[in-house]
Amino acid sequence: MSKHVLSEIQDIMINKKKIIKRFYKAPFWNDEPKFFRYVSEINFRHHGIKCSDRYASGIDYFSEEIAKIKSLGEAIERFFRSKY
């Protein structure tokens, strides 16, 4: 997936549809193995959904882009599973 497509997905999810409240690279401790981990905080309250499971993460050992895609995909899945 090209970086342009990934940035478009992020723009739609975060800025236009406001499905994701925050999207960030998760910190890790010094004794953990080094890998790419991103977290999406789902914006349930903005859409009037009551749900306590608002964090979705994506992890990949080799690709930062894949970790981002996994996190966004998991957030999309949880959002629509809670909404419909």
C-alpha positions as CSV (number, residue, x, y, z in Angstrom):
1,M,0.0,0.0,0.0
2,S,1.4,3.3,-0.9
3,K,2.1,6.0,1.7
4,H,-0.3,8.3,-0.1
5,V,-3.2,5.8,0.3
6,L,-2.3,5.4,4.0
7,S,-2.3,9.1,4.6
8,E,-5.7,9.4,2.8
9,I,-7.1,6.7,5.1
10,Q,-5.8,8.5,8.1
11,D,-7.2,11.8,6.9
12,I,-10.7,10.3,6.5
13,M,-10.7,8.4,9.7
14,I,-9.3,11.2,11.9
15,N,-10.2,14.6,10.3
16,K,-13.3,14.0,8.2
17,K,-15.3,11.2,9.8
18,K,-13.8,11.7,13.3
19,I,-13.9,7.9,13.9
20,I,-10.5,8.0,15.5
21,K,-9.8,10.5,18.3
22,R,-6.0,10.0,18.6
23,F,-3.5,8.0,16.6
24,Y,0.0,7.6,17.9
25,K,3.1,5.5,18.1
26,A,3.0,3.7,21.4
27,P,5.9,4.0,23.7
28,F,7.7,0.9,24.9
29,W,9.9,0.0,27.8
30,N,13.7,-0.4,27.5
31,D,13.5,-4.1,28.2
32,E,10.9,-4.9,25.5
33,P,11.9,-6.0,22.0
34,K,11.9,-3.2,19.5
35,F,9.0,-3.3,17.1
36,F,6.5,-0.9,15.5
37,R,3.3,-0.4,17.6
38,Y,0.6,2.1,16.9
39,V,-2.5,2.8,18.8
40,S,-5.9,4.2,17.6
41,E,-8.2,5.7,20.2
42,I,-11.7,5.3,18.8
43,N,-14.0,8.3,19.2
44,F,-17.2,6.5,20.3
45,R,-18.6,9.4,22.3
46,H,-18.6,11.7,19.2
47,H,-20.9,9.2,17.5
48,G,-23.2,8.5,20.5
49,I,-22.0,5.0,21.0
50,K,-21.5,3.6,24.5
51,C,-18.5,1.3,24.5
52,S,-15.5,0.9,26.9
53,D,-13.2,-0.8,24.5
54,R,-11.9,2.3,22.8
55,Y,-8.2,1.4,22.0
56,A,-7.1,-0.6,19.0
57,S,-3.4,-1.4,18.3
58,G,-1.4,-2.6,15.5
59,I,2.0,-4.3,15.8
60,D,4.6,-5.4,13.2
61,Y,8.2,-6.3,13.7
62,F,9.4,-5.2,10.2
63,S,7.2,-2.5,8.8
64,E,6.0,0.7,10.4
65,E,3.5,1.2,7.6
66,I,1.9,-2.3,8.2
67,A,1.7,-1.5,11.9
68,K,-0.3,1.6,11.1
69,I,-2.6,-0.3,8.7
70,K,-3.2,-2.9,11.4
71,S,-4.1,-0.3,14.0
72,L,-6.4,1.6,11.7
73,G,-8.1,-1.7,10.4
74,E,-8.7,-2.9,14.0
75,A,-10.2,0.5,14.9
76,I,-12.5,0.4,11.8
77,E,-13.6,-3.1,12.8
78,R,-14.4,-2.2,16.4
79,F,-16.2,1.0,15.5
80,F,-18.5,-0.7,13.0
81,R,-19.1,-3.7,15.2
82,S,-20.2,-1.4,18.0
83,K,-22.3,0.8,15.8
84,Y,-24.2,-1.8,13.9
